Amino acid sequence: MNHPDRMRAAKTTPQGAAPPRALQVEHLRKSYGRADSAVPVLSDVSFTLDFGETMALTGESGSGKTTLLHLVAGLDRPDAGQIRLVGQDITGLGERGLARLRRHRLALIFQQFNLIPSLSVADNLSFHARLAGRHDPAWIAALTARLGLSGLGARLPDQISGGQRQRVAIGRAMALRPDLLLADEPTGNLDEDTAQQVIAAMTGLVAEIGCALLLVTHSERIAAQMGRRLHLSHGRVGPR
Ligand SMILES: Nc1ncnc2c1ncn2[C@@H]1O[C@H](COP(=O)(O)OP(=O)(O)OP(=O)(O)O)[C@@H](O)[C@H]1O
Protein backbone atom coordinates (compact mmCIF):
# COMPACT_ATOMS: atom_id res chain seq x y z
CA MET A 1 0.00 0.00 0.00
CA ASN A 2 1.46 3.41 -0.86
CA HIS A 3 0.98 6.60 1.15
CA PRO A 4 -2.20 7.85 -0.63
CA ASP A 5 -3.70 4.32 -0.51
CA ARG A 6 -3.10 4.19 3.24
CA MET A 7 -4.80 7.57 3.70
CA ARG A 8 -7.78 6.33 1.64
CA ALA A 9 -7.93 3.08 3.66
CA ALA A 10 -7.96 5.08 6.88
CA LYS A 11 -10.75 7.33 5.54
CA THR A 12 -12.92 4.43 4.36
CA THR A 13 -12.57 2.51 7.63
CA PRO A 14 -16.08 2.29 9.14
CA GLN A 15 -16.75 5.03 11.66
CA GLY A 16 -15.48 4.10 15.08
CA ALA A 17 -13.30 1.24 13.76
CA ALA A 18 -9.60 1.79 14.20
CA PRO A 19 -7.56 1.64 10.98
CA PRO A 20 -5.37 -1.48 10.80
CA ARG A 21 -1.93 -1.39 12.33
CA ALA A 22 1.05 -2.05 10.09
CA LEU A 23 1.92 -5.05 12.28
CA GLN A 24 0.19 -6.76 15.18
CA VAL A 25 1.86 -9.74 16.86
CA GLU A 26 -0.10 -11.65 19.50
CA HIS A 27 1.07 -14.40 21.84
CA LEU A 28 3.64 -15.74 19.43
CA ARG A 29 5.34 -19.03 20.29
CA LYS A 30 8.13 -20.84 18.49
CA SER A 31 10.30 -23.83 19.40
CA TYR A 32 12.85 -25.70 17.35
CA GLY A 33 13.23 -29.47 17.32
CA ARG A 34 10.85 -32.38 17.86
CA ALA A 35 8.14 -32.27 20.50
CA ASP A 36 10.04 -34.46 23.01
CA SER A 37 13.23 -32.40 22.72
CA ALA A 38 11.84 -29.02 21.60
CA VAL A 39 13.85 -25.95 22.58
CA PRO A 40 11.56 -22.94 23.14
CA VAL A 41 12.86 -19.73 21.56
CA LEU A 42 9.81 -17.45 21.73
CA SER A 43 7.41 -18.20 24.60
CA ASP A 44 4.83 -15.42 24.45
CA VAL A 45 5.65 -12.39 22.34
CA SER A 46 3.11 -9.63 21.65
CA PHE A 47 3.59 -6.13 20.24
CA THR A 48 2.20 -3.70 17.68
CA LEU A 49 3.81 -1.40 15.18
CA ASP A 50 2.00 1.47 13.45
CA PHE A 51 2.66 3.00 10.05
CA GLY A 52 5.52 5.47 10.25
CA GLU A 53 6.93 3.89 13.43
CA THR A 54 10.48 2.60 13.78
CA MET A 55 11.34 -0.13 16.29
CA ALA A 56 14.65 -1.64 17.34
CA LEU A 57 14.61 -5.36 18.12
CA THR A 58 17.36 -6.08 20.64
CA GLY A 59 18.43 -8.96 22.87
CA GLU A 60 21.41 -11.15 23.58
CA SER A 61 22.80 -13.46 20.95
CA GLY A 62 20.43 -16.42 20.64
CA SER A 63 17.47 -14.57 22.20
CA GLY A 64 15.34 -15.11 19.08
CA LYS A 65 15.57 -11.83 17.14
CA THR A 66 16.15 -13.40 13.73
CA THR A 67 13.57 -16.09 14.53
CA LEU A 68 10.97 -13.38 15.22
CA LEU A 69 11.90 -11.47 12.06
CA HIS A 70 11.58 -14.62 9.96
CA LEU A 71 8.16 -15.39 11.44
CA VAL A 72 6.94 -11.87 10.66
CA ALA A 73 8.31 -12.21 7.12
CA GLY A 74 6.45 -15.49 6.66
CA LEU A 75 9.75 -17.31 6.07
CA ASP A 76 8.99 -19.64 8.97
CA ARG A 77 5.81 -20.60 10.81
CA PRO A 78 4.98 -20.06 14.49
CA ASP A 79 3.77 -22.88 16.77
CA ALA A 80 1.02 -20.60 18.09
CA GLY A 81 -0.08 -16.98 18.03
CA GLN A 82 -1.10 -14.49 15.39
CA ILE A 83 0.76 -12.12 13.08
CA ARG A 84 -1.43 -9.50 11.41
CA LEU A 85 0.05 -7.48 8.61
CA VAL A 86 -2.15 -4.48 7.81
CA GLY A 87 -4.99 -6.35 9.48
CA GLN A 88 -4.48 -9.65 7.63
CA ASP A 89 -3.55 -12.72 9.67
CA ILE A 90 -0.62 -14.25 7.79
CA THR A 91 -0.28 -17.35 9.96
CA GLY A 92 -3.03 -19.17 8.06
CA LEU A 93 -1.72 -18.35 4.58
CA GLY A 94 -0.37 -21.03 2.23
CA GLU A 95 2.97 -20.76 0.44
CA ARG A 96 1.50 -18.84 -2.50
CA GLY A 97 -0.23 -16.36 -0.23
CA LEU A 98 2.96 -15.84 1.74
CA ALA A 99 5.03 -15.36 -1.43
CA ARG A 100 2.51 -12.79 -2.68
CA LEU A 101 2.65 -10.99 0.63
CA ARG A 102 6.46 -10.90 0.58
CA ARG A 103 6.35 -9.51 -2.94
CA HIS A 104 3.80 -6.78 -2.27
CA ARG A 105 3.75 -5.72 1.36
CA LEU A 106 7.11 -6.58 2.89
CA ALA A 107 10.71 -5.80 2.19
CA LEU A 108 13.78 -7.31 3.83
CA ILE A 109 17.29 -6.01 4.28
CA PHE A 110 20.07 -8.28 5.52
CA GLN A 111 23.54 -7.87 6.99
CA GLN A 112 25.07 -9.57 3.93
CA PHE A 113 23.28 -7.19 1.50
CA ASN A 114 22.08 -10.16 -0.64
CA LEU A 115 22.48 -8.33 -3.95
CA ILE A 116 22.55 -10.37 -7.16
CA PRO A 117 26.27 -10.43 -8.06
CA SER A 118 25.79 -10.76 -11.82
CA LEU A 119 23.40 -7.79 -12.08
CA SER A 120 24.40 -4.13 -12.27
CA VAL A 121 23.55 -1.70 -9.48
CA ALA A 122 20.71 -0.29 -11.64
CA ASP A 123 19.27 -3.75 -12.30
CA ASN A 124 19.59 -4.76 -8.64
CA LEU A 125 17.72 -1.58 -7.65
CA SER A 126 14.74 -2.34 -9.86
CA PHE A 127 14.81 -6.16 -9.56
CA HIS A 128 12.10 -6.74 -6.94
CA ALA A 129 9.85 -3.98 -8.23
CA ARG A 130 9.98 -5.53 -11.73
CA LEU A 131 9.20 -8.99 -10.29
CA ALA A 132 6.20 -7.53 -8.50
CA GLY A 133 5.06 -5.73 -11.67
CA ARG A 134 5.46 -2.37 -9.94
CA HIS A 135 8.47 -0.85 -11.65
CA ASP A 136 8.32 2.95 -11.45
CA PRO A 137 11.36 4.43 -13.27
CA ALA A 138 10.83 7.94 -11.83
CA TRP A 139 10.79 6.57 -8.27
CA ILE A 140 13.89 4.43 -8.92
CA ALA A 141 15.68 7.52 -10.30
CA ALA A 142 14.68 9.49 -7.20
CA LEU A 143 15.88 6.68 -4.91
CA THR A 144 19.18 6.43 -6.81
CA ALA A 145 19.82 10.14 -6.26
CA ARG A 146 18.60 10.13 -2.64
CA LEU A 147 20.86 7.21 -1.79
CA GLY A 148 23.94 8.79 -3.39
CA LEU A 149 24.18 6.07 -6.04
CA SER A 150 24.10 8.30 -9.14
CA GLY A 151 26.91 7.36 -11.51
CA LEU A 152 27.22 3.82 -10.09
CA GLY A 153 24.34 2.25 -12.06
CA ALA A 154 26.52 0.27 -14.48
CA ARG A 155 28.81 -1.22 -11.83
CA LEU A 156 28.50 -4.70 -10.38
CA PRO A 157 28.01 -5.16 -6.61
CA ASP A 158 31.65 -6.23 -6.13
CA GLN A 159 32.76 -2.95 -7.72
CA ILE A 160 31.21 -0.74 -5.02
CA SER A 161 31.81 -0.33 -1.27
CA GLY A 162 29.96 -2.11 1.53
CA GLY A 163 28.05 1.06 2.45
CA GLN A 164 27.07 1.58 -1.17
CA ARG A 165 25.94 -2.06 -1.41
CA GLN A 166 23.68 -1.64 1.59
CA ARG A 167 22.27 1.55 0.09
CA VAL A 168 21.46 -0.42 -3.09
CA ALA A 169 19.69 -3.00 -0.90
CA ILE A 170 17.71 -0.18 0.78
CA GLY A 171 16.78 1.25 -2.62
CA ARG A 172 15.71 -2.18 -3.87
CA ALA A 173 13.51 -2.61 -0.77
CA MET A 174 12.01 0.89 -0.97
CA ALA A 175 11.35 0.60 -4.72
CA LEU A 176 8.33 -1.50 -3.69
CA ARG A 177 7.00 1.12 -1.26
CA PRO A 178 6.44 -1.65 1.31
CA ASP A 179 4.06 -1.44 4.28
CA LEU A 180 6.69 -3.00 6.52
CA LEU A 181 10.46 -2.98 6.23
CA LEU A 182 12.33 -5.70 8.14
CA ALA A 183 16.07 -5.23 8.61
CA ASP A 184 18.34 -7.85 10.21
CA GLU A 185 21.58 -6.26 11.44
CA PRO A 186 21.75 -4.07 8.32
CA THR A 187 24.90 -2.29 9.48
CA GLY A 188 26.64 -5.30 11.03
CA ASN A 189 29.29 -5.33 8.29
CA LEU A 190 29.89 -1.58 8.19
CA ASP A 191 32.13 0.82 10.10
CA GLU A 192 30.45 3.27 12.48
CA ASP A 193 30.35 6.31 10.16
CA THR A 194 29.07 4.30 7.21
CA ALA A 195 26.53 2.62 9.50
CA GLN A 196 25.22 6.04 10.53
CA GLN A 197 24.83 7.12 6.91
CA VAL A 198 22.97 3.92 6.07
CA ILE A 199 20.62 4.29 9.06
CA ALA A 200 19.95 7.94 8.19
CA ALA A 201 19.13 6.97 4.58
CA MET A 202 16.85 4.17 5.77
CA THR A 203 14.92 6.14 8.40
CA GLY A 204 14.57 9.12 6.03
CA LEU A 205 12.91 6.94 3.41
CA VAL A 206 10.76 5.15 6.01
CA ALA A 207 9.43 8.55 7.13
CA GLU A 208 8.84 9.65 3.54
CA ILE A 209 6.98 6.50 2.52
CA GLY A 210 5.19 6.21 5.85
CA CYS A 211 5.92 2.49 6.26
CA ALA A 212 6.87 0.73 9.50
CA LEU A 213 10.42 -0.42 10.29
CA LEU A 214 11.46 -3.32 12.53
CA LEU A 215 15.25 -3.42 12.81
CA VAL A 216 17.43 -6.00 14.57
CA THR A 217 20.57 -4.50 16.02
CA HIS A 218 23.29 -5.16 18.59
CA SER A 219 24.24 -1.47 18.54
CA GLU A 220 23.00 0.68 21.42
CA ARG A 221 23.63 3.78 19.33
CA ILE A 222 21.41 2.57 16.50
CA ALA A 223 18.73 1.22 18.86
CA ALA A 224 18.54 4.67 20.46
CA GLN A 225 17.75 6.20 17.08
CA MET A 226 14.60 4.11 16.63
CA GLY A 227 11.29 5.42 17.96
CA ARG A 228 10.69 2.35 20.15
CA ARG A 229 12.53 -0.71 21.34
CA LEU A 230 11.49 -4.33 21.78
CA HIS A 231 13.96 -6.25 23.92
CA LEU A 232 13.83 -10.06 23.81
CA SER A 233 14.88 -11.99 26.86
CA HIS A 234 14.13 -15.59 27.80
CA GLY A 235 11.58 -15.90 25.01
CA ARG A 236 9.59 -12.86 26.04
CA VAL A 237 9.53 -9.12 25.60
CA GLY A 238 11.33 -7.97 28.70
CA PRO A 239 13.25 -5.14 30.31
CA ARG A 240 16.80 -4.52 29.19
N1 LIG B 1 16.60 -23.72 12.31
C1 LIG B 1 16.92 -23.85 13.60
N2 LIG B 1 16.92 -25.07 14.19
C2 LIG B 1 17.20 -25.20 15.50
N3 LIG B 1 17.51 -24.18 16.32
C3 LIG B 1 17.53 -22.95 15.78
C4 LIG B 1 17.24 -22.71 14.40
N4 LIG B 1 17.34 -21.39 14.17
C5 LIG B 1 17.68 -20.81 15.34
N5 LIG B 1 17.80 -21.73 16.32
C6 LIG B 1 18.12 -21.47 17.73
O1 LIG B 1 17.16 -20.56 18.21
C7 LIG B 1 17.75 -19.61 19.09
C8 LIG B 1 17.48 -18.21 18.58
O2 LIG B 1 18.19 -18.00 17.38
P1 LIG B 1 18.12 -16.60 16.60
O3 LIG B 1 18.98 -16.71 15.40
O4 LIG B 1 16.71 -16.21 16.41
O5 LIG B 1 18.79 -15.62 17.69
P2 LIG B 1 19.30 -14.12 17.55
O6 LIG B 1 18.79 -13.38 18.72
O7 LIG B 1 18.95 -13.58 16.20
O8 LIG B 1 20.88 -14.31 17.67
P3 LIG B 1 22.12 -13.45 17.11
O9 LIG B 1 22.05 -12.12 17.81
O10 LIG B 1 23.32 -14.24 17.53
O11 LIG B 1 21.98 -13.35 15.62
C9 LIG B 1 19.23 -19.98 19.16
O12 LIG B 1 19.44 -20.74 20.31
C10 LIG B 1 19.46 -20.80 17.91
O13 LIG B 1 20.49 -21.73 18.11
The ligand as an ORCA input file, in Angstrom:
! r2SCAN-3c Opt
* xyz 0 1
  N      16.599    -23.719     12.312
  C      16.917    -23.847     13.602
  N      16.924    -25.067     14.194
  C      17.198    -25.196     15.499
  N      17.509    -24.178     16.317
  C      17.533    -22.946     15.783
  C      17.244    -22.711     14.400
  N      17.340    -21.386     14.171
  C      17.681    -20.809     15.341
  N      17.798    -21.734     16.315
  C      18.120    -21.470     17.727
  O      17.156    -20.556     18.215
  C      17.752    -19.608     19.088
  C      17.479    -18.206     18.585
  O      18.190    -18.000     17.377
  P      18.122    -16.602     16.600
  O      18.980    -16.713     15.395
  O      16.712    -16.211     16.410
  O      18.794    -15.619     17.686
  P      19.304    -14.122     17.552
  O      18.786    -13.378     18.721
  O      18.952    -13.581     16.201
  O      20.881    -14.313     17.673
  P      22.123    -13.449     17.110
  O      22.054    -12.116     17.809
  O      23.316    -14.242     17.534
  O      21.976    -13.350     15.623
  C      19.232    -19.977     19.160
  O      19.439    -20.743     20.314
  C      19.455    -20.799     17.914
  O      20.488    -21.725     18.107
*
